[in-house]
Amino acid sequence: MSLEELKEARYVEIDQQTQFLINQGFVFDGHTFSMSLTAQINWSNFPNLPDQLFPLNIVDKFEDIYVLALADKMNFYLSALNYKNAQLQSGGQLKAQIKACTTEAEVQAIIDNR
């Protein structure tokens, strides 16, 4: 395997781990909420939800109902957004380190311990 092929393989590993971490869900107020693609679409609409819908019952990842108060609407949304962004950023940093490598040994030395 060439250096470039090794780098590509590592990029795929990192992307898979990033997606795995995103899919674990984010924590808000002691509850873990889904970050499935459907959930991400739902959470992305939160800033536009009318205030009259609150308090809003949301089912967490363990099928428990969480009552989200209007005062927490944006904090909830930003928690989801920040969680996903943190996973993407950490994966991007690892991929940048791999891109800078000039030998196979350097590529292999980079550990994704997220």
N, C-alpha and C positions, 0 to 999 in steps of 0.2 A: 504494500500500500504506500502510495506516495505521501509526502508531507501534506499536500493539498487535500488528498482523499481522507487522510487522518483528521485534518481540521474539519472537513465537512461532516465526518462521522461524529465528531465531538459536538459540533453545532447541533446536530439532530438530537443527541443525548441531552444537551442542555435545554433545548426547546421542549423535549418531552418532560423533563423534570419541572420546567417552568409551568407547563400546562397541568401537571400533576398537583403542584403546589396551589395553583389557582383553584383547581377543582376541589381542594380540601375545604374551601369556604373561608369566610372572614368572620371575625368575632366582633359583636357589638353588644354591649351591656350584658356580658356573660353568656350570650347565645351565639351559636355558630349558624351562619346563614349560607345557603347554597351560592355557588358561583358557576353553576352550569351555564351554558350559553343562553338558555331561556331566562334564567334568573338574572344574568347580566343585562339582558335587554330590559327586563322588568325594573331592575335597580336604576338603569340609565334614565328611565322616565320619571323618577322620583321628583326631581326639581320642578316638573311641570304638573304634578298632581295638585288638584284643587284642595285648598285648606279644609273644605267641608268634608273631605273623606276621612279626616282624622278625628279621633284616634283610629288607627288602622290596624286590623288584625293581620299579622304576618306569620306564616308557618316557618319555623326554623328547620334546620337540617335533620333534626331528630323528631320532627312532626309535632313539636310543642308550639302552642300559639303564643306569640309575643305581641303585646299591644304597644304599637309605636305611637307615641304622642306627637302632636304637631311640632312641638318645640324641638323634637329630636329628628325631624325629617331630614334636614340637611346634614346633620352629624352622621346619620345612618348612611346616607348616600355617599358622603365623603369617606367614610370608613371602607365601604366597598371599593370605591375608586382608588383609594390609597393602598389598599391591600393588593389589588391587581397590579397597580403601577410598581409597587415594591418588588413583586415577583418578576415583572418584566425588566425592571432596571437591573436587578441582581443577575439575571440571565444575560442581559446585554453586556454587563461588565465582564462576566466570565468569557463570553464570546470575543470581546475585544482583547482580552489577555491572550486567548488562543490565536487570534489573528496576528498578534505581534510576535508570536513564536517563530523561531528560525530553524528549530530542530524537532524531530519526533520526540526526543526525551523531554524537551520543554513542554510540548503539548501534553504528554502523558503526566507530567508533574502537576498540572493544574487539576485540582480536585473540586468537584461540585459538592460541597458539604452543606448545602442549604437545607 
